[in-house]
Structures are given as structure tokens and as C-alpha cells.
Amino acid sequence: MTTRTLFHHSLLPTARKVRLALHEKRLEFTEVTADPFAADDELLALNPAGDLPVLVDENGQIVCGTQAICEYLEEVYPQTNLLGRNPKDRAEARRLAAWFDEKFNREVTQHLAGEKLTRRLFENGAPDSRALRAGRENIHTHLQYIAWLTERRSWLASDDISYADLSAAAHLSLIDYSGDVPWADHPLTKEWYVRIKSRFSFRCLLQDTVPGIAPAAIYADLDF
Amino acid sequence: MTTRTLFHHSLLPTARKVRLALHEKRLEFTEVTADPFAADDELLALNPAGDLPVLVDENGQIVCGTQAICEYLEEVYPQTNLLGRNPKDRAEARRLAAWFDEKFNREVTQHLAGEKLTRRLFENGAPDSRALRAGRENIHTHLQYIAWLTERRSWLASDDISYADLSAAAHLSLIDYSGDVPWADHPLTKEWYVRIKSRFSFRCLLQDTVPGIAPAAIYADLDF
């Protein structure tokens, strides 16, 4: 038995999702922060692609990449179900997880967190104002879509919390770090976020700090 | 019961993978070619993200996105296993499927097929010579990695064929359409590709043609 270890970086939404999932499943793990842009030999030995996150489970099993880790956790630790109870719900959870990890990431996260946090931390560069403007415009459609979904279901993919919620919340928590989520314009989406932000699993994210960049005042506030 | 239908485009490697999977599982389906850059109302009604591929199964179940479709097919049609027999093999198949769908796509497919086929078909534009050079350089590491894997296992992720092989072959088949895979430099990788190219499931890809762009002479040749 080794210690269950997650190699990650707090600025990666896909790694934030995995941390949420591990906490939802009440699985203890050690966190190792790795450089997402310059894999060292230890990381390359675990994942030849050099990408994060990477999970090394208690049994020594190495699992690379957010998709593979989420599916693995469902297979090996099914006690807390995060995918859904039938093929329909699971297809919906996977569709929405990909929506946030791909579409939201491309249209919002890269423009906002990418410019304000990642670029500053890794390149010591100033954010591109056109990218910020695009991100701030694009986010509204996604926040409306979350509200639309929660009017029809308790959580995003079904009446149970799933990887769809964890993906969406992982991305939004990063945008929220710099105070760029227009919560006041989207009260239903805020209600959903309050529910997920209040969960035990979310505490790990609320304690994250980006070196040299203070979080917005509301970031860790449950009553924002 | 409706007719099982796949909405796809032959220039999308992620959709090519799904077609291979459906044929490997001997599931009959109707193909509908959709525009990957301008979703029409029919596609948007099925997938609000407007992305391809989308599967509508016989029971009417809509499944959006290559990951969700592959996992769904394993759950609902497990007879032909394409993921692996245990969590270790499945983690490896998912790691390698993501390797090709993300890393190979970024480093090779977008530079070669993206420039020579997609740009020409949808923008009527000439390929960017720097991108072509980058793609032709980058492909060697990936072809070496495939050879390295097949020296250790019968197929890429384990001793069984899996989504890892289908992902890799889906991307390579697109590069091969324009004759840009340097097979002569990578005989072991070629052996693996001969094996997969000879399968019944591959025939659908070998019959694909891109309007206005003839395939390389070896594209559909099993004895290349």
C-alpha cells in the first residue's frame, strides 16, 4: 500500500474537479503540486504525456487525465455515485462535464482565469484586454444554461449531484477567485453554486491561494 | 424504435473513432453528415453545444460527444469489449485515447489534416507551411511511441484491441488520406496499422472521400 497521491495544480479546473470528486467520495489523499507547463522527471515517469492531473492510488495504480481518473473512481469506489444511476443519466453527466471542460474552458476559463491567473503566475504577463472582454461576454450564456438546467432538475445532469456539477463548479470557482462571475445577474445559478460551495468537498478549493494574487473578497465566503 | 443514427463529419477523428467502434460492435447505424462549424437546427436540438459526433440510439437515447458515446456503447453493448477487462486496462485505454484525441490532435492532426483537408474544404484556403512542417516533425515521436507500446502488448493499451487503438487509428487514417504518415521510417507502427486497417470495421473509413481532394494512392490499399 502506498499513500494515495494526486499530482495537480490549483489553477487547473480539470484537477479541481478531481479533488472535489475525491472529497465527495471521502477518499484521503496527499496533494503534490506540479508545474503544468514543465513536467519534471517524477511526473513524466507517471505520465509520459506530462499532463496533470495524475492519481496514484493506494494499490499503486497510476491513472492519468481527468476523464480517466473520474471513470476510474466510479469503477473502484462506487459508494458515492457521481456519474448517474443509468446510461441516460451517465450520458448526460458526461455530456455536461465535457461542456464545461471543453466549451466553457475555451470560451470563458481561458479568457478570464487564463489571462488573470495563469498568465500572471507563469509568464508574469499582463492580461489581454480583448480576451477579458470576450470571457466576460461569453460567461452569461453559460450561467443562463446552468439556471435553465436547475429549473428542470435538482442538479445539472439529474436529481443527483454528478461530475457535471463538479466540472461546472471547478471552472466557476477559478473565475470566482478573481471575482469575475456576475452572480447578481444570475440568481438561480447562484443558488446552485451556493449549494455546491457549501459542501464539505468544496473546502479544499476555498483554501487555495495563487502565489502573489489575493482572491476576491467573496471567493471563500459562503454567504456571498 | 427509431433508426440508430450517427451525426458526424468524416474529417473529425473523434467521429471516425465512433464509427470504428459501432462497426467493431456490429451495430447497424445510419450516417448523417453534418457541418462541424455551423450546426443547423436539427443538430442543435440534439446537442445544444452544436458539436459532433452525436449518436441517437434505437431507443431514442441521445448521446453527445465522443467520450460519452464510447462509454455509453460499452455500458449498453458490452458484448465486444473496447475498454478493457479491469480498471487498470480501462485506465490505460482511456489515457491513450486522450493522448491521441488531445495531444496527437494538437501536435499533429491539426497541423496536417487541419491544414490540408479541413482548411481547404471549409475555407478554401492554402495550408500554412509552418504548420505542415511542425506536424511532419511532431508525428515521429508519436509513431515511435506506438511502436514502443506494441513491443510490449498485442494492442496499444493491453493484449486486446481498445479505444486506444481506435483513437490512434482514427487520427492516423486522416493523416494517411493525404499521404503524410512516414510509414517507411516506422515499420513496427506500420505492422500495427496494417492489422487495424485490415479489420472489417475499417472499411467505412477507407471509403471516405473529401469533396475535391483525392486520397493518396495508399489510403485504401491494405498492402501499402
HADDOCK unambig.tbl for C-alpha pairs under 7 A between the chains (distance, minus, plus):
assign (segid A and resid 61 and name CA) (segid B and resid 88 and name CA) 6.95 0.50 0.50
assign (segid A and resid 63 and name CA) (segid B and resid 91 and name CA) 5.94 0.50 0.50
assign (segid A and resid 64 and name CA) (segid B and resid 95 and name CA) 5.82 0.50 0.50
assign (segid A and resid 65 and name CA) (segid B and resid 95 and name CA) 6.53 0.50 0.50
assign (segid A and resid 68 and name CA) (segid B and resid 91 and name CA) 5.58 0.50 0.50
assign (segid A and resid 68 and name CA) (segid B and resid 94 and name CA) 5.44 0.50 0.50
assign (segid A and resid 68 and name CA) (segid B and resid 95 and name CA) 6.24 0.50 0.50
assign (segid A and resid 72 and name CA) (segid B and resid 87 and name CA) 6.42 0.50 0.50
assign (segid A and resid 72 and name CA) (segid B and resid 91 and name CA) 6.56 0.50 0.50
assign (segid A and resid 75 and name CA) (segid B and resid 87 and name CA) 6.98 0.50 0.50
assign (segid A and resid 87 and name CA) (segid B and resid 72 and name CA) 6.42 0.50 0.50
assign (segid A and resid 87 and name CA) (segid B and resid 75 and name CA) 6.98 0.50 0.50
assign (segid A and resid 88 and name CA) (segid B and resid 61 and name CA) 6.94 0.50 0.50
assign (segid A and resid 91 and name CA) (segid B and resid 63 and name CA) 5.95 0.50 0.50
assign (segid A and resid 91 and name CA) (segid B and resid 68 and name CA) 5.58 0.50 0.50
assign (segid A and resid 91 and name CA) (segid B and resid 72 and name CA) 6.56 0.50 0.50
assign (segid A and resid 94 and name CA) (segid B and resid 68 and name CA) 5.44 0.50 0.50
assign (segid A and resid 95 and name CA) (segid B and resid 64 and name CA) 5.82 0.50 0.50
assign (segid A and resid 95 and name CA) (segid B and resid 65 and name CA) 6.52 0.50 0.50
assign (segid A and resid 95 and name CA) (segid B and resid 68 and name CA) 6.23 0.50 0.50
